[in-house]
Amino acid sequence: MRTTIGEPKESPALTEATDLCRDTLGPPTPAELDRGLDGFLARISPNKTRPRRFVRWSLAGAAVAVCTLVALQVASVYGKRWSAGEPPTLAYQIDGGSVLEGGYLRESGHAGMNVVFNEGSRLTLAPGTRSRLQVVDRDGAHVAIERGRGSFQVAHKSNRRWQVDVGPFLVTVTGTVFTVSWDPVSEEFDLRLREGSVVVSGPVSAGEIALRAGQRLVANLAKVQTVITEETPEQASSESPSAPPAPAVTAPGLQPPAPGPAPTPVASTVAKLAGDHQWGRKLARGQWDRILQDANRIGVEATLSEASSEDLFALANAARYRHRSDLARSALLAERRRFPGSTRSLEAIYLLGRVEEARETGTAQAIAWYDEYLTRAPTGPLVGEALGRKMTLTDKLEGPARARSLAEEYLRRFPKGNYAGSARELLAP
Amino acid sequence: MLPSHVPLSLVVGQDRRAASDGDLARALSAGEAWAAVETWRRFAPMVLTLAKRTLGSPSEADDIGQDVFCRVYRKVRTLREPDSFRNFVYTCALRVLQTELHRKKMRSWLSFQQPALLDCQGSGTPDVESRDLLRRFYRLLERLAPRDRIVFVLRRVESMSVEEIAAATKSSESTVKRSLARASSRMSRWMDDEPRLADGEKQGR
């Protein structure tokens, strides 16, 4: 019951938001708890304690310093306001189209659109691109590209925050020039960075990937591939969406475990390398080959049997990004076997489906993994994805007649989800 | 006092895990090393979930969680009824959260730092619409007074009763009801009034 006598009735949007908040922001994972415990114990260790008198004097000194800083800051803020007025509001002008309710950008012709901002930033949308301006205010802009390609030129001079939702990915930007595209049919995300830096987060990265100028990130969710390449300036300035990705960064790939008895490493070595949460950080930095090399050095079998949950997950993702589906599958199976009931193990079940999808004969097995995820995590964060993938694969394997019931279920639960378009196509007469 | 390097013997045995909250509080107060680990193990999920839902950011919640347990560790000797240790931890969490929210408001006012956006990537929300809704929700929550925000989250997200909230926040029920009514009506109005481009269209065009 959401309301009691005397409480005001809340709006449906608010109810939806609070429900989503409750479902999404759930209990911490075992790895988060472990990390927190380490930090807590470190903070209460005697090394961190100081005599009370010292603390009192430190606090007094800090208070004086803070007061001084506050006074300076206030003077600076008001000084700026008095001298220059409020910071200018971000304004924009659209050429080649118009903005509809909800921020949708509608193209008036077939030549694409240009959105020019008063601070000097510019957004060029290719013909046929479906996008919307989610937020444009004093603090920055939030743009969403649902399909197609957009080229951004974000001015360096402002402190405004720019964010771009591209399909299921989020690109966080400061001052930079880049082109990004998303194809919902092939589920391919493509970002070419010409200047500056961006941070990309999304369903395949298990964290964030920071890109620097000259790099290109191509992530294909359907093929379970993520590739970062270095590009020459000529390549980077080319904006052809069909340009094939350049050869991948040299990857001295991890060799598969040799037949016969695997070398047994010293347990402490594994603990040192696998238990210190370095792989998650390396993964976020795009150092996938380093993770594979570490695992190779330790020994694949030993890693699979002794690495922490987070590190196994990072290893699985690194292997997926480097097309090592055999190793990815082994790591995900180990995650599922060794940490049953954990959030990561549920994610592993979903990713096993993704790994199987990449095999030509793995469709049935992928459906089985998605089924297992839907059974074990009926309200999990990846339910929409699992149901959507299952619908797509069922259509492919058994035909549209069998997939229609899944399409109906998908639309009932996720009317605005990533697979809503495909579901409607399946249900169309 | 705990040693600086936590030895393996700190892994809490099954018998210690069965200790009552009162025994645990007494052991923590006496400085027994296992009690710190067990206190974290027993109450951290509750505290971190509350912090995550109040702040909207898992990374900030981690920091706040540690602040809460450091406060519990320092203040446990002042606990008069060790059997109410769980309530004590929860109250500490609410105080630390309220202080943090005040601090964030202050920082925002002094323009030291803009309020952080919701980091919902880490929580595995692949759906763009959901991410957008959560982001808007937390952006509006930032506008509430810290006390109203906490009461709102406890009632609407944590589903606590007014009586429970009053007990946890050491307030009267009528104060909680007023706070809740204020927060709910504002949030409902803001959510309904916020076609996300309204500001941009008014200001930008």
Interface residues (C-beta under 8 A of the other chain):
Chain A: R2 T4 G6 E7 P8 K9 E10 S11 A13 L14 E16 A17 T18 L20 C21 R22 T24 L25 G26 P27 P28 E32 L33 R35 G36 L37 G39 F40 L41 R43 I44 S45 P46 N47 T49 V70 Q73 V74 V77 T89 L90 A91 Y92 V99 E101 G102 G103 L133 Q134 V135 V136 D137 R138 D139 A141 A144 E146 R161 Q163 D165 G167 P168 L170 S201 G202 P203 G207 E208 T343 E347 P381 L382 G384 E385 F414 K416 G417 N418
Chain B: M1 L2 P3 S4 V6 L10 A36 V37 W40 R41 A44 P45 L48 T49 K52 R53 G56 P58 A61 D62 G65 Q66 F69 C70 Y73 L110 S111 F112 Q114 L117 C120 Q121 G122 S123 G124 T125 P126 D127 V128 E129 S130 R131 D132 L133 L134 R136 F137 R156 V157 S159 V162 K177 L180 A181 S184 S185 M187 S188 R189 M191 D192 P195 R196 L197 D199 G200 E201 Q203 G204 R205
